[in-house]
């Protein structure tokens, strides 16, 4: 008997998932996409299977703006295991070396200032960065180590939350592209005892915090009770990750031409930069960039049904 093809829904918006332990970001995305029965979906930057916490998932028209969430600052809380290093920089890897732990909270506090502000990081081999088209983690699993260029990242906040015996908890606020595993390894190296990430939880992704996120367990329960539509209550507007951008409202005439790819002028437009745009009825219709002549050039558009 032929299998009936599932007809997907047009779902638009951002769902903030509290990603569970053990799932890849893509596996979590596909699970939620199935629960929502959504036609189009994407996530905004991977969390390792070991990591939990805020994972913004974009559906439908919101996928057009996922890059801007990918570029956003992040916040984490991490548990640092002192006295050992691993192949992956976290608890999933094999132990490379063990050393005695003679440091305390005061010693950790003393080294943290050198990791605040603008710093340089060498990306780990176990990462999704590519070399000649191959992800580094695949090369690492094959036993290869390749040279990686140090990258500039910004650590806006780095606090010691707790320290007991050979474990310490840190709170981190950082720029995109920061590897917490590398940060923890580098701190362990300066301390002289080595360290790796024993647990990692993302608490912030751009404007979104953990208090706004929903668990997969909750989504599954509501789906069992009310189907895919029961999850729509958790969808945020497609532009909810861009609320800090200036907002312009176009007239019906301007919106028509803008949605057909033509730059237009708008009252109260900033002199430069990116803007969110609404039509005359207050509907979000896309994002634009102010050009040198003061007109708003369309960059990503949403067309109403």
C-alpha positions as CSV (number, residue, x, y, z in Angstrom):
1,X,0.0,0.0,0.0
2,X,1.4,3.4,-1.0
3,X,2.4,5.7,1.8
4,X,0.3,8.9,2.0
5,X,2.6,12.0,1.7
6,X,2.3,14.3,4.6
7,X,1.2,17.8,3.6
8,X,3.3,20.4,5.5
9,X,1.8,23.6,6.9
10,X,3.0,27.1,6.1
11,X,4.3,28.1,9.6
12,X,6.0,31.4,10.1
13,X,7.9,32.5,13.2
14,X,10.6,31.8,15.7
15,X,10.3,29.1,18.4
16,X,12.8,29.2,21.3
17,X,13.6,25.7,22.2
18,X,15.4,24.7,25.4
19,X,17.5,22.1,23.7
20,X,17.8,18.9,25.7
21,X,21.1,17.0,26.4
22,X,22.3,14.5,23.9
23,X,20.5,15.8,20.8
24,X,22.3,17.6,17.9
25,X,20.8,21.0,17.0
26,X,19.7,19.6,13.6
27,X,18.0,16.6,15.3
28,X,16.2,19.0,17.7
29,X,15.1,21.1,14.7
30,X,13.8,18.2,12.7
31,X,11.9,16.9,15.8
32,X,10.2,20.3,16.3
33,X,9.6,20.7,12.6
34,X,7.8,17.4,12.6
35,X,5.7,18.3,15.7
36,X,4.7,21.7,14.0
37,X,4.3,19.9,10.7
38,X,6.2,22.9,9.2
39,X,7.0,23.3,5.6
40,X,10.4,25.2,6.0
41,X,12.7,25.3,8.9
42,X,16.3,26.3,10.0
43,X,18.2,26.9,13.2
44,X,20.5,29.8,14.1
45,X,23.8,28.2,15.0
46,X,24.6,24.8,16.5
47,X,24.8,23.7,20.1
48,X,26.9,20.6,20.7
49,X,25.0,17.5,21.8
50,X,26.6,18.0,25.3
51,X,25.1,21.5,25.5
52,X,21.6,22.5,26.5
53,X,19.6,25.7,26.5
54,X,18.4,28.4,24.2
55,X,18.2,27.4,20.5
56,X,16.1,29.7,18.3
57,X,14.4,27.7,15.6
58,X,13.2,29.6,12.5
59,X,10.2,28.6,10.5
60,X,8.9,29.8,7.1
61,X,9.5,33.5,6.5
62,X,11.6,33.7,9.7
63,X,14.3,31.6,8.0
64,X,15.2,34.7,5.9
65,X,16.5,36.4,9.0
66,X,18.2,33.5,10.7
67,X,21.7,34.9,9.8
68,X,21.1,37.9,12.0
69,X,20.5,35.7,15.0
70,X,23.5,33.6,14.1
71,X,25.6,36.8,14.3
72,X,24.2,37.8,17.7
73,X,26.0,37.7,21.1
74,X,25.5,34.7,23.3
75,X,25.4,33.9,27.0
76,X,26.4,30.6,28.7
77,X,26.9,28.9,32.0
78,X,29.5,26.2,32.0
79,X,30.9,23.7,34.5
80,X,34.7,23.4,34.2
81,X,36.3,20.2,35.2
82,X,39.8,20.9,36.5
83,X,42.8,18.5,36.5
84,X,42.4,16.9,33.1
85,X,42.3,17.6,29.4
86,X,40.4,15.7,26.7
87,X,40.6,15.2,22.9
88,X,37.5,17.3,22.3
89,X,37.7,19.8,25.1
90,X,34.6,18.5,26.7
91,X,33.3,15.4,28.6
92,X,32.6,13.5,25.3
93,X,36.3,13.1,24.5
94,X,39.0,10.8,25.7
95,X,41.2,12.0,28.5
96,X,44.7,13.1,27.3
97,X,46.3,14.0,30.6
98,X,45.6,14.3,34.3
99,X,47.2,16.7,36.7
100,X,46.8,17.5,40.3
101,X,44.5,20.4,41.2
102,X,46.1,22.8,43.6
103,X,44.1,25.9,42.7
104,X,41.1,27.4,44.5
105,X,38.5,30.1,43.8
106,X,40.9,32.9,44.4
107,X,43.4,31.5,42.0
108,X,40.7,31.2,39.3
109,X,39.5,34.7,39.9
110,X,43.1,36.0,39.5
111,X,43.4,34.6,36.0
112,X,40.0,35.6,34.6
113,X,40.8,39.2,33.8
114,X,43.2,38.2,31.0
115,X,40.3,36.4,29.3
116,X,37.9,39.4,29.4
117,X,37.5,41.8,26.5
118,X,39.0,41.2,23.1
119,X,41.0,38.0,23.0
120,X,42.3,35.6,20.4
121,X,41.2,32.0,20.1
122,X,42.4,29.1,18.1
123,X,39.3,27.1,17.0
124,X,39.2,23.5,18.2
125,X,39.8,20.6,15.8
126,X,36.4,19.2,17.0
127,X,34.4,22.0,15.3
128,X,32.2,22.5,12.3
129,X,34.7,24.8,10.6
130,X,35.8,23.5,7.2
131,X,39.2,22.9,5.6
132,X,39.1,22.2,1.9
133,X,35.4,21.4,2.1
134,X,35.7,19.0,5.0
135,X,34.5,19.8,8.6
136,X,37.4,19.8,11.0
137,X,35.7,17.3,13.3
138,X,35.8,14.7,10.5
139,X,39.5,15.3,10.1
140,X,40.0,15.0,13.8
141,X,38.1,11.7,14.0
142,X,40.4,10.4,11.3
143,X,43.4,11.4,13.5
144,X,44.4,14.5,11.5
145,X,45.4,17.8,13.1
146,X,45.6,20.8,10.8
147,X,46.8,24.3,11.6
148,X,44.1,26.8,12.5
149,X,44.3,30.5,12.5
150,X,43.6,32.3,15.7
151,X,40.4,34.4,15.6
152,X,39.4,37.5,17.5
153,X,36.4,37.2,19.8
154,X,35.0,39.4,22.6
155,X,34.3,38.2,26.1
156,X,32.0,40.8,27.5
157,X,31.5,39.1,30.8
158,X,33.3,36.3,32.6
159,X,32.4,35.5,36.2
160,X,33.2,32.7,38.6
161,X,29.9,31.4,40.1
162,X,31.2,28.6,42.2
163,X,34.3,26.6,43.0
164,X,34.4,23.3,44.9
165,X,37.3,20.8,44.8
166,X,38.1,20.1,41.2
167,X,35.1,21.8,39.6
168,X,34.2,25.4,38.9
169,X,31.2,27.1,37.4
170,X,31.5,30.1,35.1
171,X,29.1,32.6,33.5
172,X,30.1,33.9,30.1
173,X,28.7,36.6,27.8
174,X,30.5,36.6,24.4
175,X,30.5,37.5,20.8
176,X,29.5,35.1,18.0
177,X,32.2,32.5,17.1
178,X,33.4,32.1,20.7
179,X,34.2,28.5,21.6
180,X,33.5,27.9,25.3
181,X,35.5,24.7,25.1
182,X,38.6,26.6,24.0
183,X,38.0,29.3,26.6
184,X,37.9,26.7,29.4
185,X,40.9,24.8,28.0
186,X,42.9,28.1,27.8
187,X,42.0,29.0,31.4
188,X,43.0,25.5,32.5
189,X,46.4,25.9,30.8
190,X,47.1,29.2,32.6
191,X,46.1,27.6,35.9
192,X,48.5,24.8,35.2
193,X,46.2,21.9,35.9
194,X,44.3,21.7,32.6
195,X,40.5,21.8,32.3
196,X,37.6,20.7,30.0
197,X,33.9,21.5,29.8
198,X,31.9,19.1,31.9
199,X,28.5,20.8,31.2
200,X,27.4,23.7,29.1
201,X,24.1,25.6,29.1
202,X,23.3,28.5,26.7
203,X,21.3,31.1,28.6
204,X,21.1,33.8,26.0
205,X,21.0,34.1,22.2
206,X,20.7,37.7,21.0
207,X,17.6,39.2,22.7
208,X,16.3,35.8,23.7
209,X,16.7,34.3,27.2
210,X,16.2,30.9,28.8
211,X,13.1,32.1,30.5
212,X,11.4,32.4,27.1
213,X,12.4,28.9,25.9
214,X,10.1,25.8,25.9
215,X,11.2,22.2,26.4
216,X,10.8,19.5,23.9
217,X,8.9,17.5,26.5
218,X,6.3,20.3,26.8
219,X,6.0,20.5,23.0
220,X,5.5,16.7,22.7
221,X,2.9,16.7,25.4
222,X,0.9,19.6,23.8
223,X,1.2,17.9,20.4
224,X,-0.3,14.7,21.8
225,X,-3.2,16.6,23.3
226,X,-4.0,19.1,20.5
227,X,-1.9,18.4,17.4
228,X,0.4,20.7,15.5
229,X,-1.7,23.8,15.9
230,X,-1.4,23.6,19.7
231,X,2.3,24.6,19.4
232,X,1.6,27.8,17.4
233,X,1.3,29.6,20.7
234,X,5.0,29.5,21.1
235,X,5.8,31.1,17.7
236,X,7.3,34.6,17.9
237,X,7.0,37.0,15.0
238,X,9.7,36.6,12.3
239,X,11.3,39.9,13.2
240,X,11.4,39.3,17.0
241,X,15.1,38.9,16.9
242,X,15.6,42.3,15.3
243,X,13.6,44.4,17.8
244,X,16.7,46.6,18.4
245,X,16.7,47.8,14.8
246,X,14.9,51.0,13.8
247,X,11.4,50.5,12.6
248,X,9.9,52.4,9.7
249,X,6.2,52.3,8.5
250,X,5.6,52.8,4.8
251,X,2.6,54.2,3.1
252,X,0.6,51.8,0.9
253,X,2.1,53.4,-2.2
254,X,5.7,53.1,-0.9
255,X,5.2,49.5,0.4
256,X,3.9,48.4,-3.0
257,X,7.0,49.6,-4.9
258,X,9.4,48.5,-2.1
259,X,7.9,44.9,-2.2
260,X,8.6,44.9,-5.9
261,X,12.3,45.6,-5.3
262,X,12.5,49.4,-5.7
263,X,14.2,51.6,-3.1
264,X,11.9,54.3,-1.6
265,X,12.2,57.2,0.7
266,X,10.6,57.3,4.2
267,X,10.0,59.9,6.8
268,X,12.1,59.5,10.0
269,X,14.6,57.2,8.3
270,X,18.0,57.0,9.9
271,X,21.0,58.3,7.9
272,X,22.5,54.9,7.5
273,X,22.2,51.3,8.7
274,X,19.6,48.5,8.6
275,X,15.9,49.0,9.4
276,X,12.8,46.9,9.9
277,X,9.9,47.8,7.7
278,X,6.1,47.7,8.2
279,X,3.4,48.4,5.6
280,X,0.6,50.9,6.2
281,X,-1.4,48.2,8.1
282,X,1.4,47.6,10.6
283,X,2.5,44.2,9.1
284,X,6.2,43.4,9.0
285,X,7.2,43.2,5.3
286,X,11.0,42.9,5.5
287,X,14.3,44.5,6.2
288,X,16.2,47.2,4.3
289,X,19.4,49.2,4.2
290,X,19.6,53.0,4.0
291,X,21.6,53.8,0.9
292,X,23.9,56.9,0.4
293,X,21.1,58.8,-1.3
294,X,18.8,58.3,1.7
295,X,16.5,55.8,0.2
296,X,15.6,52.5,1.8
297,X,16.8,49.6,-0.4
298,X,15.0,46.3,0.2
299,X,17.2,43.4,1.3
300,X,14.9,40.6,2.6
301,X,11.2,40.7,1.9
302,X,8.1,39.1,3.3
303,X,5.1,39.0,1.0
304,X,1.7,38.6,2.7
305,X,-0.5,35.7,1.6
